[in-house]
Amino acid sequence: MGQNLILNAADHGFTVVAYNRTTSKVDHFLENEAKGKPILGAHSIEELCAKLKRPRRVILLVKAGWPVDSFIEQLLPFMEKGDIIIDGGNSHFPDSNRRFKELGEKGIYFVGSGVSGGEEGARYGPSLMPGGAKEAWPHIKDIFQSIAAKSDGEPCCDWVGDAGAGHYVKMVHNGIEYGDMQLICEAYDIMKRVGKFSDKEISEVFGTWNKGVLDSFLIEITTDILAFNDDDGTPLVEKILDSAGQKGTGKWTAINALDLGMPVTLIGEAVFSRCLSALKDERRRASTLLAGPEIPDDLITDKKAFIDDLEQALYASKIISYAQGFMLIREAAKEYKWDLNFPSIALMWRGGCIIRSVFLGEITAAYRENANLENLLFHPFFNKAITKAQSGWRKTLATAVSVGIPTPAFSTALAFYDGYRSEQLPANLLQAQRDYFGAHTFQVLPEKANAKYEVGKAIHVNWTGRGGDVSASTYDA
């Protein structure tokens, strides 16, 4: 990605200095891909800094964690106040918060920027999500917005917010990516096992979906993957071990959602689904020991209706995933005191990145119409879309459950929707249970309040007559 970002910037008229700790790679790059372009080479960090005009703008594309800190330490002796260090890797946002503070104290402007789009995106236009020292933005804005992907002529890059906000938004982007991929895999599994479709047929379905409301990069590549045959003429995807890897950003999103008390259930289930997939040997044994329903060959009698329902289930679940993601970002803005630009965040994801889709254009429009929108589900477009999708969504899940097909992401999306639209949830019983066994107290509904049970008061009841009247202290974990 570093090499391709350099080429991208050079194509847009910027002179770039390239450095790699393996200096032979620098020489090879200059003699080949970079030949004839406004690209200079450096064989040391000192030389790199000496060749940059002030304020120096250095972007690091290295592995997250200690390598970032190591390179920053190597850079500092050759940098001056007002210079800018940009971390373009997938760093965890608390690390970016720390680096922002530590470098700020030295007079160095730190920017933590999410970069999405893979190698191709880096070369021809990624999604860029910069945040950190606002003073740095005027010095990097033209570069970033020139090399970024464009959506309807607008760059998929804008200033996100202070400290680690850029990497936070990238983290949530990756979490949503986990969810999108899991939903697509569940749709594939349902078509394959319930509908008995071939990989070629499933590819054709995804290809059709990619021309409608589900038009997106991930649907597009899924179409290609399922149509790809190995040298022996059989689908390559069927030869791949069903054990998923992960690099941590989805897990970080799920953990942060728990920390902030936000029900980002779909990303959480997507992470756990990867964990379950990794238990391949155990699942092999379980498949011979644990019984489940048989799937009849003639279960689906109307394939078109089956596919239409599945499309609606995927679309509705995708809406829930993004609604949850933006709920989390909104809560993070409050918690970390970031002034985030929600329309720009949606626009940044509209092109160049892995989750780019037509769908994000509607999210951008929704937040431009109302930057303080409480929840995407409250906007007329998404409200209407999810209402229309409900019948097919529920039918698809009912079918999957009846024949034992796991649909953790689809299922949690619907469960969240039904929970979110419920004025009354059974947490009243849960609070009573907590007070019964641990004197954790409860509050009463405003309409049920009286002289004995006051509104907002922490109440403990001696449920059995054998307990005490002293309640436990209350706190949020």
N, C-alpha and C positions, 0 to 999 in steps of 0.2 A: 504493500500500500504506500510506503514511503516513496519508493521509486516512482510510482504512478502519480502520486500527488505532485512530485517535482516536475514531471513531464506536463501535467495538467497546468501548473502555474506558469511554466515556461511558454506553453502554447498561448497563454493569455497575456504575454508580454512582460512577465516579471522575471528578473534575474535571480536565480536560486543558487545557493551554495550547498553542495551535497557532501555529507560525511557519514561514514560507516566505520565502526571500530575495526572491521576487517578491511583494511585500506585497498586491498586488491580488488574488492568489489566496486569501490569508487572508480578505480582506473578502468575496469571493464565497462562500467556504466558510461563513463565519459567517451570511451572509444566506440561505443555501440549505440544504445538507445538515445543517449544525450548528445550525440555528435551533431554539430551544427546548430545547437540550441543555446539560448542564453543561460547555460548551466556551468558553474565553476565547481571544481573539486577541492576538498580539504583532506589532509592526511593526519590531522590532529584537531582536537577541540580548540586549541589555541589558534591554529590557522583558520578554523571555521569562524571564530569570533572576530578575528582580525579582518576577514574579508567582508564581513557584514557591515552595512551602513547603519548609523544610529538613528533612532533607537533600534538596537538589534532585535530581530524577531526570530526566535529559534523554536521550531516545532519538533517535539520528540514523538517518535512512533516506535515505542519499545513495549515489552511486556509489562503489564501492570504490576505494582508492588515495589519491591526494593530496586529493580532496575531503573525506575523513574527517579527515585531518590538518588541513586548512584550517579546518574548522568547530570542531575541538577547540581550535585556537589562538585562534579568535574567542570561544569560550566561557570560556576560562581566566581572563581578567581579571575576570569577573563571578561566579566560583564560589569556594567556600571549602572548606577541608579537611572531608572527610566527604561531600561531594557526589558524585553518581554520574553518569558518562557511559556510555551504552549505545550501542554500534554495532550496529544491526540490519540492516546490509547484508551483502553476500556478500564480506566481506573475507578476504584470504588470512591463514591463521592466524599466520604469522611476523610480519605487521604487527600482529596483535592481541597477540602476545607482547611486541612492542616497546612498544606503547601501554600495556599493563598495567604494564610496568616504569617507563616514563617518568612516567605519571600517578601511580603509586603513590609515587614519590619526591616528588611535590608534595602528597601527602595526598589525592588524588582517586581514588575507586574506579572502575576501568574494568571494564565488562562487554562482552564480545563475544558477541552472541547470534545464532545462526542463526534465521532466520524462514522458514518454508516454507508454501506453500499458495496463493501468488499473491494477487491482489486479493480474490477471494471468500473465501479462507481468512483473510486479514487482517480482513475484515469480520465473519465469523461464527465464527471459531475456527481460528487457525493452529497449526502445530506450532512450539514455541519451544524453543531449545537454548542456554540461557545458561551462560556460563563466564567466569571472570576472578577478580575480587576477591571472595572468599567473604563478606567483611564486608557486601557490598552485598545479598546474597541476602535477608536478613530484610526489607529495605526495599522489595524489588520482587516478592517471592514471591506475595503476595496478588493483585497486579495481573496478573502474568504467568499465574498458574494460573487466574485468573478468566476472562481473555480467550482462553485457549488452547482448542483443540478438546478434546473429551472422548471417551474410549474406555471403554465400560462404566462410566461415571461418574467415571473417573479422568482428571485433566488430562494432556494430551499435552505436558507441560512439567515438567522437574525440573532441579536443578542438575547440570551436567555435570562441571566440574572447574576447575582453575586456568588462569590466563593465557589462551592462545588455544584452550583445549579445546572451547569452544562452537562456534567457527568451524571447528575441525578436524572435529568431528562433522558439521556442516552440509556441509563439503566432501565428506566421504565419502558422505553422503546424496545429494548431487548426482551424485557419481561412480556410485553404484548406480542413480540415475535414468537416467544415460546408458546403462548396461547394460540396464536394463529396456526402455527405448525401442528400443534396437537389436534386442533379442531379439524384441519385438513386430513390428518392421519385417521381420525375417527370416521370421517366421511368415506374415506378410501376403504376402511375396514368394513363398514356397513355395506357398501356396494359389493365388496368382494365376497363377504361371508353370507350376507342376507340375500342380496340380489343375484349372487353367483356370476357377477360380471367378470370378464377377462380384463387384464391390465390394459389392453388396447381400448376396450369399451370404456373403462374408467377414465383413461386419458381423453377420450372423445367427450365425455361428460364434463370434465374439468375445462377442456377447450371451449365448450359451449358456455359454461359459467363465466369464463374469462371475458366474454363479450357482453356481460350484463352487470348487475350490481356487485358481483364478486370480483370484477376486473382488478387484478393485483399481480405483483411480481411473484408472490409465493404460489398463487394458482397457476400462473404461467409456467414456472419452472416445474411444478408438479405434473403438468400436462406433458412436458418434454421428458421428464424422468420416466413416467409410466409408458411412454412410447419407445423408449430406448432399449434395443435388444443387444445382447452380448453376441460374441462371434458365432455361437451355436444357434442363434436365432431365437433364443428365449429371453424374456424380460430380465434385465440385469438386477432390477430391484428385488426380485424374488430370491436372489442369491446372497443378499446382504443380511448379516446377522442383526436380529431385532433387539439390539442392546444400544440405547441412545447415550451419547456423551453430552457433557455440558461443561461450560467454563466458569459458571458462577453468577452471571448477571441476573438470570432468572431467580436464582436462590436469594440474591441480595434484595431483589424487588419484593419477594414474598416475605422475607424477614423484616424489611422496612415497613411493609404493610401491617404486619403484626405489631411492630413497635409503635406505629401511629394509630392503631386500632381501626384500620380501614379494611373492609371485607373484599379484598382483591382475590376472590376465590378461584377465578379461572386460571390466573397465572400460577397460583399455588398448586392447583391440580395438575397443571402442565409440568411443573417441576417434579411433583411426586410421580407422575406417569413415567418420566424418564428414569427416576429411581427404581420404580417397579420393573421397567424393561431391563434394567441392569441385572436383575435377579434371574438370569436366564436358566441356570442349572436348577434352581428351586422351582421355577415355573414348569420346567420339563417334568420334574417329579410330580408336581401338583396336578399336571394335566392327566396323569395316569391314576391319581388317587381321589380327586375331587369331582363329584358328579355335577352335571349341568344339563339344561334342556338341549334336545336335538334341534337342528335347523332344517325344516322341511325343504325339499328342492323346489316345491311349487308355492312357497310362502308368498312371493310377490306375483300377483296376477296382472297388475297394471304398472308396467315399468315406468311409464311417463309420470304417473301420479306419484310413484315412489321417489323418482328423481326430483320432481318439483317440491315435494315435501322436504326432502333432504337439503335441497338448496335453501329453502326458507329456514330450516333449522341451523344451517351453517351461517346464514346471514344474520339471524337474530342473535346467535351466540357471539358472533363477531361484534355486534353492536354492544352487547353486554361487556365484552372484554375491554373495549375502548372506553366505555362509560366508567368502568372500574378503574382503568388506568388514569383517566383524568380526575376522578375522585381522589386518587392517591396523590397526584401532582398538586391538586388544590390544597389538600391537607398539609402537604410538605411545605407549600408556600407560606401557610400560616405558622407552622411549627418553626421553620428556619428563617422566617421573616424575609422571604424572597419576593420581589415584585416581578412575577412571571407574566409573560405575554402569551396567553392561551391561543389566540388566532395564529400567532407566529409559530408556536410549537406544532400545531396541526399542519401548517404550511410546510415546515421543515421536514415533516414526515411524508409530505405529498409526493415527493420525487427523490430519486437518488438512493433511498435507503431500502432495506430489506422489506419493511412493511408498507412500502409505497403502494397506493391503490387509489382508484377513483373515489372510493368511500371516504377518504380523508379530505377530499374537496368539500364534502357536505359538512364535515366537522369544522373545517376552517370557516365556512360560511356561517355556521351556527354560532361560533364564538365571535365572529366579526359583527354579527347581528346583536349579540349580547355577551360581552366579555365577562360578565358576572353570572353566566348561566350556571345554575346550581347543579344540574345533572343533565347529561346529553339526552337522557330518556324524557326529559321535560320539554325538549324542543319538538315542535310539530312534525318535522320531517322524520325524526327517529321514533317518535311516539306512534306515528302512523305506520311506519315500516314494521315495527315490532308487533303492533296489533295485527297487521295483515299476516305476519309470519307465524302467529301463535298456533294455528290449527296444524300446520305441517310440522312445526317444531315438536308439538306434543305427540303427534302420531308417530313421528320418527323415533322419538325416545321410547314410546310405549312398545313399538316393534322391537327395538334393540334390547330392551329389558326383558321382554317376553322370551327371547331366544338366547339370552346370556351373553350379548356382545357388550364389552365394557365401553362406556361412553363418559368418562369422568369429566371432561371439559364441557361437552354438551349438557350433561346432567347438572353440573354445578351452576352453569349459566342460567338454566331454567329455574333452579332452586333459588338462586339469588333474586331473579326477577319476581318470583312469587313471594319471596320474603320481603323484598323492597316495597312491593305494592300492598302489603298487608298492614293495615292500621294496627291490628292486634297480633302480637306474637306470643308464644308460650313462655317467654322469659319471665312472666309473672310467677309461674310455678317454680322456675329455676331460682329466682330470688328467694322464694319461700323456703326452698330446700337449703339454700346457703345459710339462711337465717336459722333454720331448724338445727342444722348440725354444727354451725360455726359461729352463730350470733353475728353474722355479717351485715345484718339490718336490711331494710327495704324502704321504699317510699311508696306512697299511695297515689293513685290516679287523682288528678285535680277534682274531677267530678264526684269522687268518692270521699273527699276530705271532710273531716268534721273536727270537733273540739279534741277528740281523742287522737285522731290521725291527721296531723297538719300537713299541708302541702310543703314539699321540699325537706321535710324533717326525716332524719335517719331513725327508723323505728325498729325495735327488737321486741319480739313476742316470746314469752315462755310457753312454747307450743305444747309441752307435755305436763307442765306443772312441776316437773322435777328439775328443770333447768334454772338458771339464774336470770337476773334482770340486767346484768352487765353485758353490754355489746362489745364486739371487737372494734378496733379502730378501723376506719375506712381509708382506702388509698387505691390508686390505679396502678396496676402492675405494668 
